[in-house]
């Protein structure tokens, strides 16, 4: 097995784990009834209006956005894109089922506050983890970098504006908007940058470097 294939497998594994973590964070916010991230909240609202599950609707809208990303920023498409766009909605449905049917959580004010904090941190860490695998962004996450490439605005300002737009969409369609949605809208970009610099990128690149070093020693 070549070095390139091994590296691709490792990065794909990290992307897969990152998507799972991201979905767990979204499900944590969902079960805490504190509002989901803007994109998921909007998708649940529109999906419910159309009579579709989150997994099915999110896959459909991801395909539409992916076409636009392919036209305007195809460099952001990779294996990680496919992993995220296909699995995220279904993973959220699965973790929500686990919270609902396996674990019993009494939603006191304190518990909801803890679920809010945990959900935001887990969600942004998962997003950072799969993005740091550098195998392509999810269609939604590719929107801001494409705009930044073409306008040279800061990533934080573009991402916050994008998220606020989807908060409004979620609100209009009756999606699960709450304080968690608002917090995600303003802090997703900064928190992802924090996780990228402090944890995700150093960890993933260290593992990739180990593989490359092992190959050189053979």
C-alpha positions as YAML, in Angstrom:
chain: A
units: angstrom
residues:
- id: 1
  name: UNK
  ca: [0.00, 0.00, 0.00]
- id: 2
  name: UNK
  ca: [1.48, 3.35, -1.06]
- id: 3
  name: UNK
  ca: [2.06, 6.32, 1.23]
- id: 4
  name: UNK
  ca: [-0.63, 8.33, -0.56]
- id: 5
  name: UNK
  ca: [-3.27, 5.64, -0.08]
- id: 6
  name: UNK
  ca: [-2.41, 5.21, 3.62]
- id: 7
  name: UNK
  ca: [-2.58, 8.96, 4.16]
- id: 8
  name: UNK
  ca: [-5.95, 9.11, 2.37]
- id: 9
  name: UNK
  ca: [-7.30, 6.31, 4.56]
- id: 10
  name: UNK
  ca: [-6.16, 8.05, 7.77]
- id: 11
  name: UNK
  ca: [-7.64, 11.38, 6.70]
- id: 12
  name: UNK
  ca: [-10.89, 9.66, 5.68]
- id: 13
  name: UNK
  ca: [-11.09, 8.00, 9.10]
- id: 14
  name: UNK
  ca: [-10.66, 11.35, 10.83]
- id: 15
  name: UNK
  ca: [-13.28, 12.91, 8.56]
- id: 16
  name: UNK
  ca: [-15.70, 10.08, 9.40]
- id: 17
  name: UNK
  ca: [-15.06, 10.49, 13.15]
- id: 18
  name: UNK
  ca: [-15.48, 14.25, 12.85]
- id: 19
  name: UNK
  ca: [-18.87, 13.88, 11.16]
- id: 20
  name: UNK
  ca: [-19.97, 11.50, 13.92]
- id: 21
  name: UNK
  ca: [-18.87, 13.97, 16.61]
- id: 22
  name: UNK
  ca: [-20.59, 16.84, 14.80]
- id: 23
  name: UNK
  ca: [-23.83, 14.86, 14.59]
- id: 24
  name: UNK
  ca: [-23.62, 13.96, 18.29]
- id: 25
  name: UNK
  ca: [-23.31, 17.66, 19.12]
- id: 26
  name: UNK
  ca: [-26.32, 18.53, 16.98]
- id: 27
  name: UNK
  ca: [-28.36, 15.73, 18.56]
- id: 28
  name: UNK
  ca: [-27.34, 16.97, 22.02]
- id: 29
  name: UNK
  ca: [-28.70, 20.42, 21.19]
- id: 30
  name: UNK
  ca: [-31.82, 18.85, 19.69]
- id: 31
  name: UNK
  ca: [-32.61, 16.69, 22.71]
- id: 32
  name: UNK
  ca: [-31.93, 19.61, 25.06]
- id: 33
  name: UNK
  ca: [-34.54, 21.63, 23.16]
- id: 34
  name: UNK
  ca: [-32.25, 24.64, 23.14]
- id: 35
  name: UNK
  ca: [-32.13, 25.11, 19.36]
- id: 36
  name: UNK
  ca: [-29.90, 23.45, 16.77]
- id: 37
  name: UNK
  ca: [-27.17, 24.88, 14.59]
- id: 38
  name: UNK
  ca: [-28.62, 27.18, 11.90]
- id: 39
  name: UNK
  ca: [-28.25, 24.76, 8.97]
- id: 40
  name: UNK
  ca: [-29.77, 21.76, 10.74]
- id: 41
  name: UNK
  ca: [-32.55, 23.90, 12.25]
- id: 42
  name: UNK
  ca: [-33.44, 25.25, 8.81]
- id: 43
  name: UNK
  ca: [-33.36, 21.75, 7.30]
- id: 44
  name: UNK
  ca: [-35.63, 20.33, 10.01]
- id: 45
  name: UNK
  ca: [-38.09, 23.20, 9.51]
- id: 46
  name: UNK
  ca: [-38.24, 22.93, 5.73]
- id: 47
  name: UNK
  ca: [-38.13, 19.11, 5.87]
- id: 48
  name: UNK
  ca: [-41.09, 18.98, 8.26]
- id: 49
  name: UNK
  ca: [-43.00, 21.36, 5.99]
- id: 50
  name: UNK
  ca: [-42.41, 18.98, 3.08]
- id: 51
  name: UNK
  ca: [-43.10, 15.89, 5.18]
- id: 52
  name: UNK
  ca: [-39.52, 14.60, 4.94]
- id: 53
  name: UNK
  ca: [-37.13, 13.32, 7.62]
- id: 54
  name: UNK
  ca: [-34.01, 15.32, 8.39]
- id: 55
  name: UNK
  ca: [-31.76, 12.70, 6.80]
- id: 56
  name: UNK
  ca: [-33.67, 12.61, 3.52]
- id: 57
  name: UNK
  ca: [-34.20, 16.37, 3.16]
- id: 58
  name: UNK
  ca: [-30.66, 17.28, 4.20]
- id: 59
  name: UNK
  ca: [-29.22, 14.86, 1.65]
- id: 60
  name: UNK
  ca: [-31.34, 16.48, -1.06]
- id: 61
  name: UNK
  ca: [-30.42, 20.07, -0.22]
- id: 62
  name: UNK
  ca: [-26.76, 19.07, 0.11]
- id: 63
  name: UNK
  ca: [-26.83, 17.77, -3.45]
- id: 64
  name: UNK
  ca: [-28.23, 21.11, -4.67]
- id: 65
  name: UNK
  ca: [-25.56, 23.11, -2.80]
- id: 66
  name: UNK
  ca: [-22.88, 20.66, -3.97]
- id: 67
  name: UNK
  ca: [-23.71, 21.47, -7.58]
- id: 68
  name: UNK
  ca: [-23.14, 25.16, -6.86]
- id: 69
  name: UNK
  ca: [-19.91, 24.39, -5.01]
- id: 70
  name: UNK
  ca: [-18.74, 22.32, -7.99]
- id: 71
  name: UNK
  ca: [-19.32, 25.30, -10.26]
- id: 72
  name: UNK
  ca: [-17.78, 28.02, -8.08]
- id: 73
  name: UNK
  ca: [-15.28, 26.22, -5.82]
- id: 74
  name: UNK
  ca: [-14.67, 22.62, -6.78]
- id: 75
  name: UNK
  ca: [-11.36, 22.58, -4.89]
- id: 76
  name: UNK
  ca: [-13.44, 22.28, -1.70]
- id: 77
  name: UNK
  ca: [-14.99, 18.98, -2.84]
- id: 78
  name: UNK
  ca: [-13.44, 15.68, -1.77]
- id: 79
  name: UNK
  ca: [-14.13, 12.42, 0.00]
- id: 80
  name: UNK
  ca: [-14.88, 14.37, 3.18]
- id: 81
  name: UNK
  ca: [-17.62, 16.23, 1.31]
- id: 82
  name: UNK
  ca: [-19.39, 12.99, 0.44]
- id: 83
  name: UNK
  ca: [-18.95, 11.56, 3.95]
- id: 84
  name: UNK
  ca: [-20.47, 14.67, 5.50]
- id: 85
  name: UNK
  ca: [-23.34, 15.30, 3.09]
- id: 86
  name: UNK
  ca: [-24.51, 11.68, 3.08]
- id: 87
  name: UNK
  ca: [-24.09, 10.73, 6.74]
- id: 88
  name: UNK
  ca: [-24.65, 13.82, 8.90]
- id: 89
  name: UNK
  ca: [-28.46, 13.96, 8.78]
- id: 90
  name: UNK
  ca: [-28.82, 10.22, 9.35]
- id: 91
  name: UNK
  ca: [-26.28, 10.30, 12.20]
- id: 92
  name: UNK
  ca: [-28.25, 13.10, 13.88]
- id: 93
  name: UNK
  ca: [-31.43, 11.04, 13.55]
- id: 94
  name: UNK
  ca: [-29.59, 8.04, 15.04]
- id: 95
  name: UNK
  ca: [-28.12, 9.91, 18.03]
- id: 96
  name: UNK
  ca: [-31.48, 11.59, 18.66]
- id: 97
  name: UNK
  ca: [-33.05, 8.12, 18.77]
- id: 98
  name: UNK
  ca: [-30.38, 6.97, 21.24]
- id: 99
  name: UNK
  ca: [-31.04, 9.96, 23.50]
- id: 100
  name: UNK
  ca: [-34.78, 9.43, 23.32]
- id: 101
  name: UNK
  ca: [-35.13, 5.64, 23.54]
- id: 102
  name: UNK
  ca: [-32.03, 4.49, 25.42]
- id: 103
  name: UNK
  ca: [-31.12, 7.33, 27.77]
- id: 104
  name: UNK
  ca: [-33.62, 9.08, 30.00]
- id: 105
  name: UNK
  ca: [-32.81, 12.75, 30.50]
- id: 106
  name: UNK
  ca: [-34.99, 14.95, 32.66]
- id: 107
  name: UNK
  ca: [-34.84, 18.44, 31.17]
- id: 108
  name: UNK
  ca: [-34.39, 20.74, 34.13]
- id: 109
  name: UNK
  ca: [-33.06, 24.25, 33.52]
- id: 110
  name: UNK
  ca: [-29.58, 23.21, 34.68]
- id: 111
  name: UNK
  ca: [-29.54, 20.11, 32.46]
- id: 112
  name: UNK
  ca: [-30.65, 22.11, 29.46]
- id: 113
  name: UNK
  ca: [-27.87, 24.61, 30.15]
- id: 114
  name: UNK
  ca: [-25.31, 21.81, 30.32]
- id: 115
  name: UNK
  ca: [-26.65, 20.24, 27.12]
- id: 116
  name: UNK
  ca: [-26.42, 23.64, 25.43]
- id: 117
  name: UNK
  ca: [-22.77, 24.13, 26.35]
- id: 118
  name: UNK
  ca: [-21.83, 20.53, 25.56]
- id: 119
  name: UNK
  ca: [-23.75, 20.55, 22.28]
- id: 120
  name: UNK
  ca: [-22.10, 23.72, 20.97]
- id: 121
  name: UNK
  ca: [-18.60, 22.56, 21.94]
- id: 122
  name: UNK
  ca: [-19.09, 19.04, 20.53]
- id: 123
  name: UNK
  ca: [-20.67, 20.31, 17.32]
- id: 124
  name: UNK
  ca: [-17.91, 22.84, 16.56]
- id: 125
  name: UNK
  ca: [-15.17, 20.36, 17.48]
- id: 126
  name: UNK
  ca: [-16.66, 17.77, 15.13]
- id: 127
  name: UNK
  ca: [-16.87, 20.35, 12.34]
- id: 128
  name: UNK
  ca: [-13.26, 21.31, 12.93]
- id: 129
  name: UNK
  ca: [-12.16, 17.67, 13.04]
- id: 130
  name: UNK
  ca: [-13.62, 16.67, 9.68]
- id: 131
  name: UNK
  ca: [-12.55, 19.94, 8.01]
- id: 132
  name: UNK
  ca: [-8.99, 19.55, 9.31]
- id: 133
  name: UNK
  ca: [-8.79, 16.17, 7.59]
- id: 134
  name: UNK
  ca: [-8.51, 18.29, 4.41]
- id: 135
  name: UNK
  ca: [-10.58, 15.97, 2.25]
- id: 136
  name: UNK
  ca: [-13.14, 18.56, 1.25]
- id: 137
  name: UNK
  ca: [-15.80, 20.54, 3.07]
- id: 138
  name: UNK
  ca: [-19.47, 19.78, 3.47]
- id: 139
  name: UNK
  ca: [-21.50, 21.74, 0.89]
- id: 140
  name: UNK
  ca: [-22.76, 24.15, 3.57]
- id: 141
  name: UNK
  ca: [-19.29, 24.65, 5.07]
- id: 142
  name: UNK
  ca: [-17.82, 25.32, 1.61]
- id: 143
  name: UNK
  ca: [-20.05, 28.37, 1.05]
- id: 144
  name: UNK
  ca: [-18.08, 30.73, 3.32]
- id: 145
  name: UNK
  ca: [-14.59, 29.82, 2.00]
- id: 146
  name: UNK
  ca: [-15.79, 30.27, -1.59]
- id: 147
  name: UNK
  ca: [-17.15, 33.72, -0.77]
- id: 148
  name: UNK
  ca: [-13.91, 34.58, 1.06]
- id: 149
  name: UNK
  ca: [-11.87, 33.51, -1.98]
- id: 150
  name: UNK
  ca: [-13.87, 35.82, -4.23]
- id: 151
  name: UNK
  ca: [-14.33, 38.82, -1.92]
- id: 152
  name: UNK
  ca: [-11.35, 38.58, 0.48]
- id: 153
  name: UNK
  ca: [-13.67, 39.30, 3.41]
- id: 154
  name: UNK
  ca: [-12.78, 37.64, 6.72]
- id: 155
  name: UNK
  ca: [-13.97, 34.07, 7.22]
- id: 156
  name: UNK
  ca: [-15.56, 34.92, 10.57]
- id: 157
  name: UNK
  ca: [-17.73, 37.74, 9.18]
- id: 158
  name: UNK
  ca: [-18.85, 35.71, 6.16]
- id: 159
  name: UNK
  ca: [-19.65, 32.62, 8.23]
- id: 160
  name: UNK
  ca: [-21.60, 34.61, 10.82]
- id: 161
  name: UNK
  ca: [-23.64, 36.32, 8.08]
- id: 162
  name: UNK
  ca: [-24.32, 32.97, 6.41]
- id: 163
  name: UNK
  ca: [-25.42, 31.37, 9.68]
- id: 164
  name: UNK
  ca: [-27.70, 34.28, 10.55]
- id: 165
  name: UNK
  ca: [-29.38, 33.90, 7.15]
- id: 166
  name: UNK
  ca: [-30.16, 30.25, 7.89]
- id: 167
  name: UNK
  ca: [-31.41, 31.17, 11.37]
- id: 168
  name: UNK
  ca: [-33.99, 33.39, 9.69]
- id: 169
  name: UNK
  ca: [-34.89, 30.56, 7.30]
- id: 170
  name: UNK
  ca: [-35.31, 28.16, 10.23]
- id: 171
  name: UNK
  ca: [-37.49, 30.69, 12.04]
- id: 172
  name: UNK
  ca: [-39.72, 31.20, 8.99]
- id: 173
  name: UNK
  ca: [-40.30, 27.45, 8.57]
- id: 174
  name: UNK
  ca: [-40.75, 26.66, 12.25]
- id: 175
  name: UNK
  ca: [-37.44, 24.89, 12.75]
- id: 176
  name: UNK
  ca: [-36.04, 24.28, 16.26]
- id: 177
  name: UNK
  ca: [-34.64, 27.77, 16.83]
- id: 178
  name: UNK
  ca: [-33.42, 28.62, 20.32]
- id: 179
  name: UNK
  ca: [-30.53, 30.11, 22.22]
- id: 180
  name: UNK
  ca: [-28.32, 27.30, 20.88]
- id: 181
  name: UNK
  ca: [-29.11, 28.39, 17.34]
- id: 182
  name: UNK
  ca: [-28.17, 31.99, 18.10]
- id: 183
  name: UNK
  ca: [-24.97, 30.97, 19.88]
- id: 184
  name: UNK
  ca: [-23.98, 28.74, 16.96]
- id: 185
  name: UNK
  ca: [-24.74, 31.52, 14.49]
- id: 186
  name: UNK
  ca: [-22.28, 33.88, 16.17]
- id: 187
  name: UNK
  ca: [-19.66, 31.49, 17.54]
- id: 188
  name: UNK
  ca: [-19.41, 28.56, 15.09]
- id: 189
  name: UNK
  ca: [-16.74, 30.27, 12.98]
- id: 190
  name: UNK
  ca: [-14.55, 31.45, 15.88]
- id: 191
  name: UNK
  ca: [-14.85, 28.12, 17.74]
- id: 192
  name: UNK
  ca: [-13.98, 26.11, 14.62]
- id: 193
  name: UNK
  ca: [-10.89, 28.29, 14.17]
- id: 194
  name: UNK
  ca: [-9.96, 27.70, 17.82]
- id: 195
  name: UNK
  ca: [-10.34, 23.90, 17.54]
- id: 196
  name: UNK
  ca: [-8.43, 23.93, 14.23]
- id: 197
  name: UNK
  ca: [-5.42, 25.67, 15.74]
- id: 198
  name: UNK
  ca: [-5.33, 24.02, 19.16]
- id: 199
  name: UNK
  ca: [-6.44, 20.43, 18.54]
- id: 200
  name: UNK
  ca: [-7.63, 19.17, 15.17]
- id: 201
  name: UNK
  ca: [-4.92, 20.25, 12.74]
- id: 202
  name: UNK
  ca: [-1.97, 19.44, 15.05]
- id: 203
  name: UNK
  ca: [-3.42, 16.01, 15.93]
- id: 204
  name: UNK
  ca: [-4.29, 14.96, 12.39]
- id: 205
  name: UNK
  ca: [-1.07, 16.25, 10.83]
- id: 206
  name: UNK
  ca: [0.93, 14.47, 13.55]
- id: 207
  name: UNK
  ca: [-0.72, 11.16, 12.68]
- id: 208
  name: UNK
  ca: [-0.15, 11.72, 8.96]
- id: 209
  name: UNK
  ca: [3.49, 12.56, 9.64]
- id: 210
  name: UNK
  ca: [3.90, 9.32, 11.59]
- id: 211
  name: UNK
  ca: [2.64, 7.34, 8.62]
- id: 212
  name: UNK
  ca: [5.01, 9.16, 6.27]
- id: 213
  name: UNK
  ca: [7.93, 8.55, 8.66]
- id: 214
  name: UNK
  ca: [7.10, 4.84, 8.88]
- id: 215
  name: UNK
  ca: [7.08, 4.60, 5.09]
- id: 216
  name: UNK
  ca: [10.48, 6.30, 4.85]
- id: 217
  name: UNK
  ca: [11.93, 3.82, 7.30]
- id: 218
  name: UNK
  ca: [10.99, 0.86, 5.14]
...
